[in-house]
Amino acid sequence: MSKGKDLELRLQRTEEQLRIFQRVSRFMVREMSLQEVLQGTVSLIAEFMECDSCLIYLIDDDKLVLCAANNPHPSTIGKVKLRMNEGLTGWVARERRMVAIPREAYNDPRFKYFGELAEDTFEAFLSAPVIARNRVVGVINVQHKQPHQHSGVEMETLTTIGEQVGCSLVLARMEPNAVSEANHVELVLASGPVRPRL
């Protein structure tokens, strides 16, 4: 491939990445239910990654609960649960680290079978923590039926969206009128001066 063509493809992918970040950010500023935000987010991720499955699990006490899927599993949303020490998803939440497996993810010793999820047989697995206020509050999983080498752009995108979803979760806990009634200047100034980092 020529340098010009390669540069053109990388630029196109960067523009697509920017668009997905913008679209997820717009979910954060609109008056939408959290379920709508999560469903919209998994749909955007699935489109960008051209994957077969995108799932978001959120932490409830000591469990990870399936809360959104691009291929809705009506009977499994809210019902599929993992303990924090189970599966690749639990590992990502515990270790606060991304995992990328390009093929035979089901052979990884950390993998957990559910039986009711088609994803049990998918080859490639990419997972990133959902972070809110510097805490892991969930996990996003992306899976491909066929082997797939995850690019740096895909990994960076999933990590950033995990942070955006975390912000959405924090915002969802606020009363709608709290934003309009807050004195934002006072909030900033009350936090004290910013010290330059060396």
Disulfide bonds with the S-S distance in Angstrom:
none
